[in-house]
Amino acid sequence: MKDGSAEDHGTPDRLGDRSPEVIETVAAIMVEVRDTAPMAEKGRIEEMIRERLDRAGVGLTDEDVAELAKQLTEGVE
């Protein structure tokens, strides 16, 4: 059974199904990417998010990564 921890390297889960600790990690990654490359294209933002998620040991679906990148490039609706 997955606990949603950063050490969980199994199949990517949906972001909404993750533990509060993983949500905090993702939020910190979002801030870092936003501050590092505020004007980057969506594709580059997705790459940066994936790289940082991999380093943190967090697996998310492609849909979640795309949604996170969209939030940084287009804003939250």
Secondary structure, DSSP 8 states (H G I E B T S, - for coil): -----TT--SS-B-GGGS-HHHHHHHHHHHHHHHHH-TT--HHHHHHHHHHHHHHHT--B-HHHHHHHHHHHHH---
